[in-house]
Amino acid sequence: MAAARRRAAVGLGLAGGACLLLGVCLLLAGPAIVKEQVVKNVRIDPSSISFDMWKDIPVPFYLSVHLFEVLNPTEVLDGAKPILRQRGPYVYREFRYKTNITFHDNDTVSYLEYRNLFFRPDLSNGTEDEYIVMPNILMLGASVMMENLPNFVKLLLSGALAGLKQEAFMNRTVGDILWGYDDPLLDTINMIVPGLIPFKGKFGMFVGFNNSNTGLFTVYTGMKNISRVHMVDSWNGLKKVNYWRSTGCNMINGTAGEMWPPFMSPTSLEFYSPDACRSMTLVYEQSGEFKGVPTYRFVAPKTLFANGTDYPPNEGFCPCRQSGIQNVSSCRLNAPMFISHPHFYNADPSLVNAVEGLHPSKEHHALFLDVHPMTGIPMNCSIRLQLNQYLKQVSGIIQTGKITPVVLPLLWFAESGNIEGSVLKQFYTNLVLIPSILDYLQYIFLGLSIPLIISAAVLMMMSQRPTDEKSPCDPTTPSTPPQLSETTPLLQDTSTSCQDAAEA
């Protein structure tokens, strides 16, 4: 019995020691193994899991566009408050892919990213053939741009506008407004003021957006320093842009807006947006999950489009108006254009009150990014921005009537996408499930080692306990001759004495 206990104790002790060793090894080496796998698979390397995802983005992106129709154009020309009605959304499936991928010796890679858009009538609320009354963006923009020119130049333009039958508001199709239409006014303006609007061909809000690239990005691959992966080294060969009035505002910071370095902290993230002509900083809002994948949500702070008075670091983006809109005229041919959140969300209330028909809300109009912090890969995102035009009466150009100065919303759009299908499954298995299993295993092994080692110790102690003394009547006990006394009979029946003792 004692030998069996000792064998069991040894077996349990070995099993407990093995579990303890495995648990400690996983505890010490597990994080390093996970980190190594993450680093290996998120850097820009043709052998990494995320390379194909980076090169030809498999995530279904959608561009949803809402246009603002002006319901009272005649009254607006007489100085009335504009009444707007939101139309749409007009939804486009967006495909993104990279070309001209070139790796460099300084741990960087250059590429051009193209985007192709295809209208999805099944997801839209309306068609591209619908007519909408909107400001004559080209005419009203040129009028404000010419405000400080001599009167005879403005009168000359006004006469040309009358000859071309140009009015302050136009009734055009969604397709024309977005993707362009032929307008003889372009040539007329450039003839009167050469170089004022230095482009030819069609005019539209998204002309040049479809089947185009976002510029030549050069970003770090992370092969030498994973903390720099996806960070922008230059854009179109520039380390900084020259649109703005301060060095800080001209800086090209962060990534290209597709992925971020792994092992993120819940603070902030940055990216450079060629469409907004600037770098943007989003701040951490909350932790959450997207289809089982842990995420950090990053949102735009109120300071993103604040003016220089409310937020001095933004002084470089001025000349400014109210907080909540950013003047982008310096990177939009000096046209009086502003960007903001949709419906002037998080903007000065005076902007919302200057028109009728806006209903800002966080749920529908705030932009957000849900990023997996371990890898820096976005799981779900929606970038929402609004394009606005500054309108006013310009003396000498009679077509501007008596328009009260107003920043008028023209449209807002959302670029949205999320990882799904086989891509999500592969991502979840390799970068969430397996690390989680390793994490759980270390505690399972450590937890098992404790009862196994305790059980082994108890059995070993039991096997070492002294054996109880046996009875002299036990036939297996060696007999010792009894000591004789003077009264002891020479002949004694020992069996009888044992029996008497038993009976006693």
C-alpha positions as CSV (number, residue, x, y, z in Angstrom):
1,M,0.0,0.0,0.0
2,A,2.8,2.5,0.9
3,A,4.6,1.8,-2.3
4,A,1.5,2.4,-4.4
5,R,0.9,5.7,-2.6
6,R,4.5,6.7,-3.3
7,R,4.1,5.8,-7.0
8,A,0.9,7.9,-7.2
9,A,2.5,10.8,-5.4
10,V,5.4,10.8,-7.9
11,G,3.1,10.7,-10.9
12,L,0.9,13.5,-9.6
13,G,4.0,15.5,-8.7
14,L,5.5,15.1,-12.1
15,A,2.1,16.1,-13.7
16,G,1.8,19.1,-11.4
17,G,5.4,20.1,-12.1
18,A,4.8,19.8,-15.9
19,C,1.7,22.0,-15.6
20,L,3.5,24.5,-13.5
21,L,6.4,24.6,-16.0
22,L,4.1,25.0,-19.0
23,G,2.1,27.7,-17.2
24,V,5.2,29.7,-16.3
25,C,6.6,29.3,-19.8
26,L,3.3,30.5,-21.3
27,L,3.1,33.3,-18.8
28,L,6.6,34.5,-19.6
29,A,6.8,33.6,-23.3
30,G,3.1,33.8,-24.4
31,P,3.0,37.6,-24.7
32,A,6.3,37.5,-26.7
33,I,4.9,34.9,-29.0
34,V,1.7,36.9,-29.6
35,K,3.6,40.1,-30.1
36,E,5.9,38.3,-32.6
37,Q,3.0,37.0,-34.6
38,V,1.3,40.5,-34.6
39,V,4.5,42.2,-35.7
40,K,5.0,39.6,-38.4
41,N,1.5,39.9,-39.8
42,V,0.8,43.7,-39.7
43,R,4.0,45.1,-41.2
44,I,4.0,45.9,-45.0
45,D,5.7,42.7,-46.2
46,P,4.5,40.5,-49.1
47,S,4.7,37.5,-46.7
48,S,2.4,39.0,-44.0
49,I,-1.3,38.2,-43.6
50,S,-2.3,41.8,-43.9
51,F,-0.3,42.6,-47.1
52,D,-3.1,41.6,-49.5
53,M,-5.6,43.4,-47.4
54,W,-3.4,46.5,-47.6
55,K,-2.7,46.2,-51.3
56,D,-6.3,45.5,-52.5
57,I,-8.6,46.4,-49.8
58,P,-11.2,43.6,-49.6
59,V,-13.5,45.5,-47.2
60,P,-16.7,46.7,-48.9
61,F,-16.6,50.5,-48.8
62,Y,-19.6,52.6,-49.6
63,L,-19.8,56.3,-50.4
64,S,-23.2,57.7,-49.4
65,V,-24.0,61.2,-50.6
66,H,-26.8,63.5,-49.3
67,L,-27.6,66.7,-51.3
68,F,-29.3,69.7,-49.8
69,E,-32.1,71.0,-52.0
70,V,-33.0,74.8,-51.7
71,L,-36.8,75.0,-51.4
72,N,-37.1,78.8,-51.6
73,P,-34.5,80.1,-54.1
74,T,-36.5,83.2,-55.1
75,E,-36.9,84.3,-51.5
76,V,-33.2,83.7,-50.8
77,L,-32.3,86.1,-53.5
78,D,-34.5,88.7,-51.7
79,G,-32.6,88.1,-48.5
80,A,-34.7,85.4,-46.8
81,K,-33.3,82.5,-44.8
82,P,-32.7,79.4,-47.0
83,I,-35.0,76.5,-46.4
84,L,-33.2,73.2,-47.1
85,R,-34.4,69.6,-47.7
86,Q,-32.0,66.7,-47.5
87,R,-32.1,64.4,-50.5
88,G,-30.7,60.9,-50.8
89,P,-28.7,59.0,-49.9
90,Y,-27.1,58.2,-53.3
91,V,-24.9,55.2,-52.6
92,Y,-21.8,54.1,-54.5
93,R,-19.8,51.0,-54.0
94,E,-16.2,52.0,-53.6
95,F,-13.3,49.8,-54.7
96,R,-9.7,50.7,-53.6
97,Y,-6.5,49.2,-54.9
98,K,-2.8,50.2,-54.9
99,T,-0.5,50.4,-57.9
100,N,3.2,51.4,-58.5
101,I,4.2,49.7,-55.2
102,T,7.9,50.4,-54.8
103,F,10.0,49.4,-51.7
104,H,12.9,51.5,-50.7
105,D,16.1,50.9,-48.7
106,N,15.1,53.3,-45.9
107,D,12.2,51.0,-44.6
108,T,9.6,52.8,-46.7
109,V,7.3,51.9,-49.6
110,S,5.6,54.2,-52.1
111,Y,2.3,53.6,-53.9
112,L,-0.6,55.2,-55.6
113,E,-4.1,54.3,-54.4
114,Y,-7.0,54.4,-56.8
115,R,-10.7,54.4,-56.1
116,N,-13.5,53.3,-58.4
117,L,-17.1,54.1,-57.7
118,F,-20.2,52.4,-59.0
119,F,-23.7,53.6,-58.3
120,R,-25.9,51.2,-56.3
121,P,-29.6,52.1,-57.0
122,D,-30.7,49.2,-54.8
123,L,-29.1,50.9,-51.7
124,S,-30.0,54.5,-52.7
125,N,-33.1,56.6,-52.0
126,G,-33.4,58.1,-55.5
127,T,-31.6,58.0,-58.8
128,E,-28.8,60.0,-60.5
129,D,-31.4,61.3,-63.0
130,E,-33.4,63.2,-60.4
131,Y,-33.4,67.0,-60.6
132,I,-32.5,69.1,-57.6
133,V,-32.5,72.9,-57.1
134,M,-29.1,74.0,-55.7
135,P,-26.9,77.1,-55.7
136,N,-25.1,77.7,-59.0
137,I,-21.8,76.8,-57.3
138,L,-19.5,78.0,-60.1
139,M,-21.3,81.4,-60.6
140,L,-21.8,82.3,-56.9
141,G,-18.2,81.1,-56.0
142,A,-16.7,83.2,-58.8
143,S,-18.7,86.2,-57.7
144,V,-17.3,86.1,-54.1
145,M,-13.8,85.5,-55.5
146,M,-14.1,88.7,-57.6
147,E,-15.7,90.8,-54.9
148,N,-12.6,93.0,-54.4
149,L,-11.9,93.5,-58.1
150,P,-12.7,96.8,-59.9
151,N,-16.4,97.4,-60.5
152,F,-16.0,97.4,-64.3
153,V,-14.6,93.8,-64.1
154,K,-17.6,92.7,-62.1
155,L,-20.0,94.5,-64.4
156,L,-18.4,92.7,-67.3
157,L,-18.9,89.4,-65.6
158,S,-22.5,90.3,-64.8
159,G,-23.2,91.1,-68.5
160,A,-21.6,87.8,-69.5
161,L,-23.7,85.9,-67.0
162,A,-26.9,87.6,-68.4
163,G,-25.8,86.6,-71.9
164,L,-25.3,83.0,-70.9
165,K,-28.6,83.0,-69.0
166,Q,-26.8,82.1,-65.7
167,E,-28.8,82.4,-62.5
168,A,-27.9,82.1,-58.8
169,F,-29.7,78.8,-58.5
170,M,-29.8,75.9,-60.9
171,N,-32.0,72.9,-61.4
172,R,-29.8,69.9,-62.5
173,T,-29.6,66.2,-62.1
174,V,-27.8,64.4,-59.3
175,G,-25.4,63.0,-61.8
176,D,-24.6,66.4,-63.2
177,I,-24.1,68.0,-59.8
178,L,-21.8,65.2,-58.6
179,W,-19.9,64.1,-61.7
180,G,-19.9,67.2,-63.8
181,Y,-21.5,69.0,-66.7
182,D,-20.3,71.2,-69.5
183,D,-20.6,74.8,-68.5
184,P,-19.5,77.6,-70.9
185,L,-19.2,79.9,-67.9
186,L,-15.8,78.3,-67.2
187,D,-14.3,79.6,-70.4
188,T,-16.0,83.0,-69.9
189,I,-14.6,83.5,-66.4
190,N,-11.1,82.5,-67.4
191,M,-11.4,84.9,-70.4
192,I,-12.4,87.8,-68.1
193,V,-10.0,87.0,-65.2
194,P,-7.3,84.6,-66.6
195,G,-6.3,81.9,-64.1
196,L,-9.2,82.6,-61.7
197,I,-10.5,79.0,-62.1
198,P,-7.5,77.1,-63.6
199,F,-9.2,74.0,-65.1
200,K,-11.2,73.1,-68.1
201,G,-13.8,70.6,-69.0
202,K,-16.8,69.6,-66.9
203,F,-17.6,71.1,-63.5
204,G,-19.0,69.1,-60.7
205,M,-18.6,68.5,-57.0
206,F,-16.8,65.1,-57.4
207,V,-15.1,65.7,-60.8
208,G,-11.7,64.0,-60.6
209,F,-12.8,61.9,-57.6
210,N,-13.8,58.7,-59.5
211,N,-11.1,56.6,-61.2
212,S,-8.4,58.8,-59.6
213,N,-5.7,58.4,-57.0
214,T,-5.1,60.3,-53.8
215,G,-1.5,61.2,-54.5
216,L,1.8,59.4,-54.1
217,F,2.1,58.2,-50.5
218,T,5.4,57.0,-49.1
219,V,4.9,55.2,-45.7
220,Y,7.1,53.1,-43.4
221,T,6.9,49.4,-43.8
222,G,7.7,48.5,-40.1
223,M,10.3,46.0,-41.1
224,K,12.9,47.8,-39.0
225,N,10.7,49.6,-36.5
226,I,7.2,48.3,-36.0
227,S,6.1,51.4,-34.1
228,R,6.5,53.4,-37.4
229,V,4.5,51.0,-39.7
230,H,2.0,52.8,-42.0
231,M,3.2,56.2,-40.7
232,V,3.5,58.7,-43.6
233,D,7.1,59.7,-44.6
234,S,6.0,62.0,-47.5
235,W,3.0,62.8,-49.7
236,N,3.7,63.7,-53.3
237,G,7.3,64.0,-52.2
238,L,6.4,66.6,-49.5
239,K,7.2,66.4,-45.8
240,K,4.6,69.1,-45.2
241,V,2.1,71.0,-47.3
242,N,2.0,74.8,-47.9
243,Y,-1.8,75.4,-47.8
244,W,-1.9,76.9,-44.3
245,R,-0.4,79.8,-42.3
246,S,1.5,77.8,-39.6
247,T,4.0,75.0,-39.6
248,G,1.9,72.9,-37.2
249,C,-1.1,73.1,-39.6
250,N,1.0,72.2,-42.6
251,M,2.5,69.1,-41.0
252,I,1.8,65.7,-42.5
253,N,1.2,63.6,-39.4
254,G,0.0,60.0,-38.7
255,T,-0.8,57.4,-41.3
256,A,-2.7,57.5,-44.6
257,G,-5.9,56.6,-42.8
258,E,-6.1,52.9,-43.5
259,M,-4.1,51.2,-40.7
260,W,-2.1,52.3,-37.7
261,P,0.8,50.9,-35.7
262,P,-0.1,48.0,-33.5
263,F,-0.3,47.9,-29.7
264,M,-2.3,51.1,-29.6
265,S,-3.0,53.0,-26.4
266,P,-6.4,54.6,-25.7
267,T,-5.4,58.1,-26.3
268,S,-5.5,59.4,-29.9
269,L,-4.7,58.6,-33.6
270,E,-3.7,60.8,-36.5
271,F,-4.0,60.5,-40.3
272,Y,-3.4,62.8,-43.3
273,S,-6.4,63.4,-45.5
274,P,-5.7,64.7,-49.1
275,D,-9.4,65.5,-49.5
276,A,-9.3,67.8,-46.5
277,C,-5.8,69.0,-47.3
278,R,-4.7,68.5,-43.7
279,S,-3.8,66.1,-40.9
280,M,-6.6,65.1,-38.5
281,T,-6.4,63.9,-34.9
282,L,-9.2,61.7,-33.5
283,V,-9.4,61.0,-29.7
284,Y,-10.3,57.8,-27.8
285,E,-13.9,57.7,-26.7
286,Q,-14.6,54.1,-25.5
287,S,-13.7,50.4,-25.7
288,G,-16.1,48.0,-27.3
289,E,-16.4,45.0,-29.6
290,F,-17.1,44.5,-33.3
291,K,-18.3,40.9,-34.0
292,G,-16.2,39.5,-31.2
293,V,-13.1,41.6,-31.9
294,P,-12.1,44.0,-29.2
295,T,-11.9,47.6,-30.4
296,Y,-11.1,51.2,-29.4
297,R,-13.5,53.8,-30.8
298,F,-11.9,57.1,-31.9
299,V,-14.0,60.2,-32.6
300,A,-13.4,63.8,-33.7
301,P,-12.9,66.2,-30.8
302,K,-14.8,69.5,-30.8
303,T,-11.6,71.3,-31.5
304,L,-11.2,69.6,-34.9
305,F,-12.9,72.4,-36.8
306,A,-12.8,75.1,-34.0
307,N,-11.7,78.5,-35.0
308,G,-8.4,80.1,-33.9
309,T,-10.1,82.1,-31.1
310,D,-11.6,79.1,-29.5
311,Y,-8.6,76.8,-30.2
312,P,-5.4,78.8,-30.9
313,P,-3.5,75.9,-32.6
314,N,-6.1,76.2,-35.4
315,E,-5.2,79.8,-36.1
316,G,-3.1,78.5,-39.0
317,F,-6.2,77.4,-40.8
318,C,-7.7,80.9,-40.8
319,P,-9.1,83.2,-42.0
320,C,-11.8,81.7,-39.8
321,R,-15.5,82.2,-39.3
322,Q,-17.5,80.5,-36.5
323,S,-16.2,77.4,-34.8
324,G,-17.3,74.2,-36.4
325,I,-16.3,75.0,-40.0
326,Q,-12.9,75.1,-41.6
327,N,-12.0,77.4,-44.5
328,V,-10.5,75.2,-47.3
329,S,-10.3,77.9,-49.9
330,S,-6.5,77.9,-49.9
331,C,-6.5,74.3,-51.2
332,R,-9.6,74.7,-53.4
333,L,-8.5,77.3,-55.9
334,N,-9.4,80.1,-53.4
335,A,-13.1,79.2,-53.8
336,P,-15.2,80.2,-50.7
337,M,-15.6,76.6,-49.5
338,F,-15.8,75.2,-46.0
339,I,-15.8,71.7,-44.6
340,S,-17.6,70.7,-41.4
341,H,-19.4,67.8,-39.8
342,P,-22.8,67.0,-41.4
343,H,-25.7,69.3,-40.4
344,F,-23.1,71.5,-38.6
345,Y,-22.8,68.9,-35.8
346,N,-20.6,70.2,-33.0
347,A,-20.6,73.7,-34.6
348,D,-21.6,77.1,-33.4
349,P,-25.4,77.2,-33.1
350,S,-25.5,80.3,-35.3
351,L,-24.6,78.2,-38.3
352,V,-27.5,75.9,-37.8
353,N,-29.9,78.8,-37.1
354,A,-28.9,80.6,-40.3
355,V,-30.8,78.0,-42.4
356,E,-33.9,75.9,-41.9
357,G,-33.9,72.1,-42.3
358,L,-30.8,71.0,-40.3
359,H,-31.0,68.5,-37.5
360,P,-27.6,67.7,-36.1
361,S,-27.2,64.5,-34.1
362,K,-24.3,62.4,-32.9
363,E,-25.8,59.1,-34.1
364,H,-26.2,60.2,-37.7
365,H,-23.5,62.9,-38.2
366,A,-20.5,62.1,-36.0
367,L,-17.5,60.4,-37.6
368,F,-15.9,57.4,-35.9
369,L,-13.2,54.7,-36.3
370,D,-13.4,51.4,-34.4
371,V,-9.8,50.0,-34.4
372,H,-8.4,46.7,-33.1
373,P,-5.8,48.0,-30.7
374,M,-3.5,45.0,-30.8
375,T,-3.0,45.3,-34.6
376,G,-4.0,48.8,-35.5
377,I,-6.4,47.6,-38.1
378,P,-9.9,49.3,-38.4
379,M,-12.8,47.0,-38.0
380,N,-15.6,49.4,-38.6
381,C,-15.5,53.1,-39.7
382,S,-17.6,55.9,-41.0
383,I,-15.9,59.2,-42.1
384,R,-18.6,61.9,-42.4
385,L,-17.9,65.3,-43.8
386,Q,-20.0,68.2,-45.2
387,L,-19.1,70.6,-47.9
388,N,-20.4,74.2,-47.6
389,Q,-20.3,77.3,-49.7
390,Y,-20.2,80.9,-48.5
391,L,-22.9,83.0,-50.3
392,K,-23.5,86.7,-50.3
393,Q,-24.6,89.7,-52.3
394,V,-21.7,91.0,-54.4
395,S,-22.1,94.6,-55.6
396,G,-21.8,94.9,-59.4
397,I,-23.0,91.4,-60.0
398,I,-26.8,91.7,-60.2
399,Q,-27.3,87.9,-60.3
400,T,-26.4,87.7,-56.6
401,G,-29.5,89.7,-55.7
402,K,-29.8,90.5,-52.0
403,I,-28.5,87.2,-50.6
404,T,-27.8,87.5,-46.9
405,P,-24.3,86.3,-46.1
406,V,-24.6,82.6,-45.2
407,V,-22.5,79.4,-45.1
408,L,-24.8,77.2,-47.0
409,P,-24.6,73.3,-46.8
410,L,-24.3,71.8,-50.3
411,L,-23.9,68.1,-49.5
412,W,-22.5,65.7,-47.0
413,F,-21.0,62.3,-47.5
414,A,-20.0,59.3,-45.5
415,E,-17.3,56.8,-46.5
416,S,-18.1,53.7,-44.5
417,G,-16.9,50.1,-44.3
418,N,-16.3,47.2,-42.0
419,I,-14.5,43.9,-42.1
420,E,-16.7,40.9,-42.8
421,G,-16.9,37.4,-44.3
422,S,-13.7,35.3,-44.8
423,V,-11.5,38.3,-44.1
424,L,-13.1,38.7,-40.7
425,K,-12.9,35.0,-40.0
426,Q,-9.2,34.8,-40.9
427,F,-8.4,37.9,-38.9
428,Y,-10.4,36.7,-35.8
429,T,-8.7,33.2,-35.9
430,N,-5.2,34.4,-36.3
431,L,-5.1,37.6,-34.3
432,V,-7.8,37.2,-31.7
433,L,-8.7,33.5,-31.1
434,I,-5.2,32.0,-31.0
435,P,-3.8,34.7,-28.7
436,S,-6.8,34.3,-26.5
437,I,-6.3,30.5,-26.3
438,L,-2.7,31.0,-25.3
439,D,-3.7,33.5,-22.7
440,Y,-6.3,31.1,-21.2
441,L,-3.9,28.1,-21.4
442,Q,-1.3,29.7,-19.1
443,Y,-3.9,30.1,-16.3
444,I,-5.4,26.6,-16.9
445,F,-1.9,25.0,-16.5
446,L,-1.1,27.1,-13.5
447,G,-4.5,26.3,-11.9
448,L,-4.0,22.6,-12.5
449,S,-0.5,22.5,-11.1
450,I,-1.6,23.6,-7.6
451,P,-4.1,20.7,-6.8
452,L,-1.8,18.2,-8.5
453,I,1.2,19.2,-6.4
454,I,-0.8,19.4,-3.2
455,S,-2.2,15.9,-3.8
456,A,1.2,14.5,-4.5
457,A,2.5,16.0,-1.2
458,V,-0.4,14.5,0.8
459,L,0.1,11.0,-0.7
460,M,3.8,11.1,0.0
461,M,3.2,12.1,3.6
462,M,0.7,9.2,4.0
463,S,3.2,6.7,2.6
464,Q,5.8,7.8,5.1
465,R,3.5,7.4,8.3
466,P,4.8,4.7,10.9
467,T,2.9,1.3,11.0
468,D,0.8,0.5,14.1
469,E,2.1,-2.1,16.6
470,K,0.6,-5.6,16.2
471,S,-1.0,-7.9,18.9
472,P,1.1,-10.6,20.5
473,C,-1.6,-13.1,19.7
474,D,-1.3,-12.3,16.0
475,P,0.2,-15.4,14.4
476,T,2.4,-13.3,12.2
477,T,3.9,-11.7,15.4
478,P,7.1,-13.5,16.5
479,S,6.5,-15.0,20.0
480,T,8.8,-14.2,22.9
481,P,9.1,-16.8,25.6
482,P,7.3,-15.6,28.7
483,Q,9.3,-14.8,31.7
484,L,8.9,-17.4,34.5
485,S,8.3,-16.6,38.1
486,E,8.2,-18.8,41.2
487,T,4.5,-19.2,40.9
488,T,4.3,-19.7,37.2
489,P,3.3,-23.3,36.2
490,L,5.9,-25.2,34.3
491,L,3.2,-26.1,31.8
492,Q,0.9,-23.3,30.5
493,D,-1.7,-23.3,27.8
494,T,-0.9,-20.2,25.8
495,S,-3.9,-20.6,23.6
496,T,-6.1,-20.6,26.6
497,S,-4.6,-17.4,27.9
498,C,-5.0,-15.8,24.5
499,Q,-8.6,-16.9,24.4
500,D,-9.2,-15.7,28.0
501,A,-7.6,-12.4,27.0
502,A,-9.9,-12.2,23.9
503,E,-12.9,-12.9,26.0
504,A,-11.8,-10.3,28.6
